[in-house]
Amino acid sequence: MNNPLLTPWGPPFQLPPFDQIEDEHFDPAFEVGLAEARGNIAKIADNPDAPTFENTIAALELAEQTLDRVAGVFYNLAGADSNPAREALQRDLAPKMSAFASEITMNKALWGRIRDLWDRREGLLLSDEEARVLTLYRRMFVRAGAELEGAEADRLKAVKERLAVLGTQFSQNLLADERDWFMPLEEADLEGLPDFVVAGAKAAAEEKGEAGHVLTLSRSLIVPFLQFSPRRDLREIAFKAWVARGENGGETDNRAIAAEILKLREERAKLLGYPSFAAYKLEPEMAKTPEAVRDLLMAVWKPAKARAEADAEVLTQMMREDGINGELEAWDWRYYAEKRRKAEFDIDEAELKPYLQLDAMIEAAFDCSTRLFGLEFKPLDVTLYHPDARAWEVTRDGDHMAVFIGDYFARGSKRSGAWCSTMRDQRKLGGDVRPIVVNVCNFAKPPAGEPALLSYDDARTLFHEFGHALHQMLSDVEFAFISGTSVARDFVELPSQLYEHWLEVPEVLERHARRAETGEPMPKELLDRMLAAKNADMGHATVEYVSSALVDLAFHEGAAPDDPMAMQAAELAKLDAPRAIPMRHATPHFAHIFSGDGYSSGYYSYMWSEVMDADAFAAFEEAGDVFDSETARKLEEHILSAGGSEEAEALYLQFRGKMPGVEALLRGRGLLDAAE
């Protein structure tokens, strides 16, 4: 087979040849990549020469190049454009890739070479970056079980393989539930919905092959439906379907999977000598301990809950005025919060969206990066993996920096949420390799010929993911192991959340927020009202997030529960969580923590980073210019280009000179008065 995944990719950017890649190419390409990697690693482990940094660590960095290339394409497609063949291969690969990772970290000869280098590190004359990479390799091997022997080593390997299988199954079940549910909407059901919601429902019907209009579980469609539909009965049906993802019984039910995952994680931690999975997972993060995480979350929970409870009283009274005497329910909250926002700020999403075109917001994100970091973006005429995806070459002073791919519209083949990933990481070892960076979102796709319009929350999401992309595109390190977003989990959200602040800069919106039909800029009085309303309903947003983070912590802090749903309910009762504000991510669809280990015990990290992002943006404000070139240079030098070359706290201190307190976060969310 002439496999395009295994042949050299052409200039100028060595992009994957998507027009040649077929699904049947992936399995044999993985087999070749794994065999090549195993051969390279065996040569390193069995090398008769004394260990050096070059023949051990640097060699390991380059040992899996073919496998990395194949995986970079496949796993991006598996998340953004899945199909039955890719899902089947993903299930097959999960235990294979986990076993391969265990082979490396439990290779005694290889571990002996790394340990020898660590013991002699003072006399090796390593550069700062080499010393950091050696430290991280040693830590990775120890935390992966390199020091375990016999039955314990075998059991840890089996546990990790099973976890890989379960994480894949969890995410595929969730995708199936999201893909399969939809609710047809008759003409009468469209009453009260703004034009952009009606257009989104029409486009969703076309994507499903249905006539008329349908509501799907895409967040960019269901949230505005809940905000605007006066039909309480339909809001209830839609909301219950949305929160029931992963717990509908049958083959796609995730509750038993979540329980098994938690048990296995606890066992994994104890095999490695930790009292809990949270203690294991948080050790290398900025927070370090579960206690530090809980302290932060509770400092925010109390004022957020107070604000939400006060808001609930107002919304309940609004219901009474509509003649509804029952209790305020979760499917009522967004509807009445939107009506309240319109009453108090004279603003609603329907008024804003014509000024927030997708293309204009992409251009705004690009423009801010040009002014801050000198980046330029040129559209590329290339074939990608889906017609909705598009690409740009990123340059600075004429030098190639990256290829950026944006994939913005929701579809049935794409998992929910928004994320940034790479198909190729930046590194200098073995040649100056520049990254291929991907942003994936799930915005409602408009009917053909109409502009794509975003909510303000959508626009923030776009800026957020582009902040992650900048972390990848500006990376400037020797080793891929520490490039880009390869940092502590509770630090990785700093660049993304910091970048959101530029969307709130009036001059950015004045330049780019222009009406779709006429090109006229957003009127200043509307702009002022929009910015004034940015913290409207912040009690609800904060409570649904913090409750999810606290349940995540509880799941992993002590003994794994036999029934995660019962523990979830008990934790929410202990918090006395407002009944009309469920968790943002209930257990059966909490992909952040169950689709893999990424955010397990770590969902708090968005808030940990938020403490820093408010303070980091203040550095620009203190300079008197939010595009201050010297502050931007320091941000790039110490954070965006540095990757994981130092501990996160050290990087932040080099940029800012001090660590901030939680007050900046509360002030940014408008909750400081509720904390007093």
N, C-alpha and C positions, 0 to 999 in steps of 0.2 A: 504494500500500500504506500502510495506517495502521500505521506501524512503532512499536511501544511503546518501542524503544530510542532513538527520536528525538523522542519527545514528552515534555513535562515530567512528572517523577515526583512523586507526591503527598506531601502532608504526612502525619505530622509529620516523617518522617526522610528523605524522598526515596529510599526503597529501590527497587531495580529491581523492576518488576512481573513477577515470575517466572511467575505464572500466565497471563500474556499473551504471554510471549516464546516464539517458536518458532525452531527452528534456521534456517529460511529467512530470518529477520529479520536475521541477523548480517552476511551478505555485503553487502547493500545499505546497512546502517548503517555498516559500515566504509568503503564507497565515499563516502558522504556525509561522514563524519568526516575522511577523508583529503583530500577536495576542499576542505572548509571550512578545514582546517589549512593546506593549501598556499596558499589565498587569503590567509589571515591573515599567513602568513610572508612572502609576496610583498609585502604592504603594508608590513611592517616593513623588509624589505631595501631596498625601493625608495622609502622615505620621503624626500622631498627636504629635510626638516628635519635639522638637525645632530643627531647621536646624543646621546640622554640616557639615563639609567638607565630612566626611565619609558617612553620610546617604543621602547626596544630590549629590555632584559632583562625588565622587568616585562611588557611586551607579549608576549614569547616565552612567559612563564610561563602566560599565559591563551590562547595561540593554538590549543591542541589540546583544548579542553574537551570537545567532543562525542566526539572520537576517544578521549580518556582514559576517558570514561564507558562507551563501547561495549567498549573493550579490557578495562576493569576487570571487566566481567561475563564476557566471553567467555573470557579466559585463566584465570579462576578455575574456570569450568565445564570447560574443557579438561583441567585437572589433576585436579579432584575428581569429575567425572561425565562422562567422555568417552563418545563413541559414534562410529560410522563417519562421520556427517555432520560432526561437530565435528573429528574427526581430519583429514578431507579438507580442510576449510577452514583448519585450522591449517597444513597443508602448503602450501596456496596462499598463505597470509598471510606465511609466513616470509620469502621473498625480497622481497615487497612492502613489508613493514614495515622490513626492513633497508635497502632502496633509499630509502625515505622518510627514514629517519634520516640516510643519507648525503647526500641532497639538502640537508638542513638544515646539517649540519656542513661540507659542501663548497661552500656558497653563498658565493661570494667577496664579494658585496656585504654580506651579513649578517656574515661574518667581519670585514670591514673596519670595520663599525660597532662590533663588540665590541672589536676591537683598538684602535680610536680611544678608546673609553671606558677601556680598560686603560692606555693611554699617558697619559691625562689624569686618572687615578684620584685623585691627590693633591689636585686642585682641585675635585673633584665634591661634596664635603661629604656623602658617603654615610654612612648608619648602619652600625654594625658588621655587621649582618646583610646589608645590601645589598652591602657591600664583600666579604663572604665569598661571596655568590652570584655576584658578578662574577668573582671569582677562580676559582670552580669552573666557570663557563661558559667562561672562557678556557681553562682546563685541559682541559675536555671537548672543546672544538673542536680544540685542538692535538693531543690524543691520538687524535682521530678522523680526523686527516689534513687539517685545514683549510689547512695550509701547503703541502701537496703540489700539484704542477701536472701537467697533461698525462697521459701514459701511467701515471705512478705513481699519480696520483689515481684514474684509471679502474680500475687493477688493484686498488687497495685496496677500492674500492667492490664490485668483483666478488668479491673474497675474502670480504668480510663477508657478502655475499648468500649465497654458497655455505656459509659457516659456519652461517648461520641455518637453511638447509635441512637440513644435516647434523645439527645439534643437535636439531631437531624429529624427524628420522627416528630418531635414536638413542633418544630418549625413547619414541617410539611403538613401536619394536621391543621395548624393554624391557617396556613395558606389555603388549604382546601375549604375550611369553613368560610373564610373571607371570600373566596372565589365563587362558592356555590350559592350563597344566599343573595337574593335580591327581592325587592317588593315592587310589583307593578303599581304605577300611579295613574289613576284615571284623571280626566280633565278636572273634575271637582276636587281631587286631592292636591292639585297644584295651587289652590287658592292661597293667597298671601305670600307665596314664594317669589323672591326677586327673580328677575330675568336670568341672572347668572346661575341660579340654582336650577331653574327650569331647563336651561341650556345644558347644564351638567348632567341632569337626569336623562335628557334626550341622547346625549353622547354616550352615556352609560348603557342605554338601551341598544344603541347601535353596536357597541362593543360586545354586548351579550347576544346579539342577533335577535333582539326583541323589537316589537313595534312600540311606538309611543315613548313613554318615559318610565324609567325604573330607578329605584333607590338602591344603592349598594352599600357595603360596609367600608368603602373607602372613606378615610377620615375627612378628606377635602370635600366630600359630598354629604356625608351624614351629619357632620357638625353644623353646617349652615341650615340643613333641613331642621335640625333640632332647635336652631336659633329662630327660625322664621315661620315654621308651619304652625298655624293656629289650631290644627287638628290634634287635640291632645291624645285621641285614640291612636292615631298613626305615629305620633311621637313615642308613645309607650311601646308599640310593636317594634319600631326601629331601634329604640334604645335597648330593649331587652335582647334583641338579636345581636346588637353590637357587643354588649357585655357578656353574652353567652358563648362567644367564640371559644372553642376548646372545651366546652362542657355541655355538649349536646347529646352525649351518649354515643354509642357505636364506635366505629373504627377511628374516628378523629377526636375522641375524647382525651384530653390531656391530664386529667386529674391523677390517675394512677401513675402516669409517666413522671409527673412532678414529684410525687411521693417517693418513687424509686430514685430519682435524681438526688433528692435531698439525703436519703439514706446513704447512697454511694459517696456523696461528697463528704459526709461526716466520716465514713470509713476511710476515705482517702486521707483526710486530714490527720486522723488518729494513727494511721500507718506511718505517717511522716513525723509523728511526735507532737502534734498540735492539739490543744484541748477542744477546738471547734474549727469548722471550715472557715468561719469569719476570721478567727485568729490567724489561720494559715493565709487566707486570701489578702488580708489587709497589711500583713507584715511589710511588703515592699512598697506600699502606697504612702502618700503623704500623711494620711490619717493615722496609720500604724496600728491602731487598736479599735475594737468595736465600741469601747467606751467613748473615744473621741468622736466617732461618728454619731453616736446617740446624743452626745452633748450638743453637737451642732444642730441636728435635726429637731431636738426638743426646744432649743432656743428659738427656732423658727416656727415650730408647731403651735406654741401657745399663742403668739399674736395672730398667726394666720387663722387659727380656730376661732379666736375672738372676733376677728373681722368677718369670717364666714357666717358665724351665728348671727351677727348683727345684720348682715346682708340677707340671711334667710328670713328674718322678720319682715324686712321690707318687701321681699318677693312674695311672701305668703299674703301680705296685705294686698298686693297687686292681684293675686289670684282671687281673693275675696271680692275685689271690685269687679272681677270678671264673672262672679257668680259661682265660683268653685269653692266648696266648703271643706274638701278633703285636705289631707296634709300635702305640703310641698314635696314633690317627688323628683327623682333624679332627671326624669324626662321633661320636667317643668323648668328646671333651673336655667338652662341656656336661653330658653324662650323669654322668660321674664327678665333675665339679666340683660338681654339684648334690648328689650323694651325700655328697661330702666336706663341703659346707656344712651339710648336715643333721647329719652326725656331729660336726662341730666346734662348731656354733652351735645345734644342736637346732632347726633351722628349715628350712622349704621353702616353695616358692611356693604349694603346695596349702593350707598352713596360713594363709598370709598373705592370699590373694586374697579370701576372704569378708569381710575387713575393709576392702578397698580397692575399694569400689563406685565406678563411674564418676561417678554423680551426686554422691556425697559428696566425691570428689576435686575435681570442678568447684567445689562449694561451698567447699572448703578453699582453692582458688586465689583465689576471689572474696573470701573472708573475710580472707585475708592482705592483699589489696590494699585492702580497706576499712580495716583497722587501720593500714596503712602510709600510704595516700594518700587516704583518705576516700571511695573510690569505692563506689557502690551499684549493684546489678544487679537489673533487673526483667524477667521473661520477657515476650517479645512474642508475640502471637498473629498471626503473619504467614505467608504462603505463601513458602517458599524454593525453592531449585532442586532439592532432594531431600528426601523425607520424613524422612530421618535427621538432617538439619541442623536446628538450632534457634537462636533469636536472643534477645538480651537488650538492653534499653536500659541504657546506662551513664551514671550521673549523679554529680554531686558538689555538695553543698549546693543541690540542686534544679536545677542547671544541666545541660543535656544535654552529655555528653562524647563519646559514640560509640555506634554500634551494634556489638555483638559477636556474631559467628556462629560456632558450634561445630559441626563435622562430624567425628564421632569414629570411625565404624565402617568397617572394611575392606569393599570390594566390588570386583567385577571392573572397574568403570568408573573406578576411582580409581588413580592412580599410587601406588607404594609410598612409604613414608617418612612424615614429618610435617613440616608447614610452617606458617608464618604469612604471610598476604598481605593486601592491602587491595582493596576494590572502589572505595574513594574515599579519597584522602589528606587529611590535615589541612592547612589553609592559612587565612590571614587576608586575603590579597590578593584583591580582588574580592568580599569578603563573608566572614563567619566560617563556614568550611566545616569540619564535624566529620567524622571518618573512619568508614568502615564496615570493620571489621577481621574477618578470617576466620582461625580455627585449624582445620587439617585434620590428623587422625590416622588410624591404621589399626589400631584395636583390634578384637579378635575380637568379633563381634556374637553375643549370646546367643540361644538359642531364644526365641520369643515368650512373653512373660509372666515371663521370668526376668531377674534383675538382671544388668547388665553388670559383670563383675569384672575388675580390673586387676592385673597384676603390679606389683611395686615399680618396675621399670624403666619400665613403662607410665605409672605415676603421675608419675615424674620427667619423662617426655616431655611429659605434659600441663602440668606446671608450667613446663617449658622453653619450650614454645610460647606459654604465657600470658605469660611474661616478654617475649617479642617483642611480644605484643599490647599490653602496657602501654607499651612504647616508642612504639607507634603511637597509643594512646588518650590518652596524656598529652602528646603532642607539642603545642608551643605556639610556633609560628614563623609568620612572615609568608608564606614561600614554600614551596610544595609540593616544590620541588627539594631542599630540605634537611630535610623533615619526617620524623619518625619514625625508621625504620631506614635512612635515607639517609646512612649513615656509612661509614667505612672497613670493609672486609670483616672485618678481624681485630679490629674493635671491636664489630661488630654482635652477636656472640654474648655479650658481657658481660651485658646485661640478662637474657637468657634463662638463661644458666648461673648467674648470681647468684640468680635467683628459685628455682632448684631447691633452694637451701639451706633455704628455709622449709619444704619438705616434710620435712626432717630434724629440725625443731624439735619436741621431745616434746609441747609443749602443743598444737601444731597437730594432731598425730596423735591425741592424747588426745581432742580435740574432734570430729574428723571421721572417724577410722578406726573405724567401727562395724560390727558383724557384720550381714550382709545380712538374715538371717532374723529376728533378735531386736532389733537396734538397740543391743546391748551394746557398750561401748567395747572396743578392743583391750586385753587384759590387759597390765599394766605389764611383767611379765616377758617377754612376747612382744615388746612394743615395744622393750624393752632389747636383746633378742636380735637383732631385726631391724636396729636401728641399729648394733649391734656387728658385724654381718655385711655392712655396706654396702660394704666394700672386699674382700670375698671374691672371689677370682678376678680381682683387678685387674691382675695381670700379663698375663693373656689379653686383657682389654679394652683395655689400653694398647698392647700389641704389635700387635693387629690394626688399631688406629687409626693408630698412628705409622707402621707399614709402608705403609699406604695414603697417608699424607701425604708420606712420603719418595719413593714412586714417582711421585706427582703432581709433586713438585718436580723429580725427575730427568727426567720427560717434557718439561718446559718450560724447563729450565735450560741445555741445550745444543742440539746439532743434533737435529732431530726424527727419531725412529727409523723405519726402513722397516718394522720389525716390532715394534709395541708390546708384544706378548706376550713376545717374546724379551728386550726390555729390562726388562720387569717381572720376568721370571725372573732376569736378571742382577743387578738391583738387590737382590732378595731374597737371592740367593746372596752378594752382597757384604756384606749385613747379617748373614749367617748366621742368618736368621730361623728360629725354631723350626718344624719341618716340620709340626707338628699345628695351627699357628695361621696359616691363610691370611689374606690381606688382608681387612679388613672389606668393601672394595669392590674386587673385581678389575676390570681394565680394561673388559671388555665390558658390565658393569653399573654402572660408576662414573658414575652420573648427575650427581653433584655437579659433576664437571669436564667431562663431555662433552655433557650436555643443553643446555648454554649456557656462557657464559664466567664465570658467577657465582663459582664456587669454583675455577676453573682456576688452578693455582699457588697456590691459597688454601685447600686443605683443612686446612692447618696452623692455620687461624684459630681453630678451636674451642679448640685448646690455647693459642694466644697469648692469647685472651680468658680462658681458665681461670687463667692466671697472675694476672690482675686480679680475677676473680670471688672467688677465695679471700681475697684481700686486702680486697676491698670488703665482703664479709660480716664480716670481722674488725672493720671499723669499727663495725658494730652491736654485736658482742660486746664491744668495748672500751667502748662507751657503757653497758654493763651491761643492755641490753634489746634483743632482736633486733627489737622493734617501736618502737625509740626514734624519737620524732617528729622531732627535730631532724636526725638522720642521714638519715631518710627524706626530709625536706624538701630537704636538700642533694643527695641522690641524684636526686630529681625535677628540681630546679633545674638542676643541672650536667650531667646525663646524659639522663634520661628525657624531659624536655620540650625539651631543647636540640637534638635531631636532629643535623644536620651543621653547625650554626651556627659551630663552631670545629673546629680539628684535634682528632682524638681524644685525643692525649696531653694537650693543654691542658685538655680537658674533664675528663679523669681527675684531673689534678693539682689542678684547682679543687675536685673532690670530696674527694680523699684527701690531697693535699699532697705525695705522693711516688709514685714508680713502684715496684712490687714486683719481687722476683726470683723465680726458678724454684723456690726452696725451698718457697714456699707451695703451689705446685701439687703437688710431690712429697709434702709433708706431707698434703695433702688426699686424695691417692690411696693413702696408706699405703706409699709407696715410698721414703721418706727413708732408712730404714735400709739399703735395697738399694743406695742411691747412695753409701754410705760405704765 
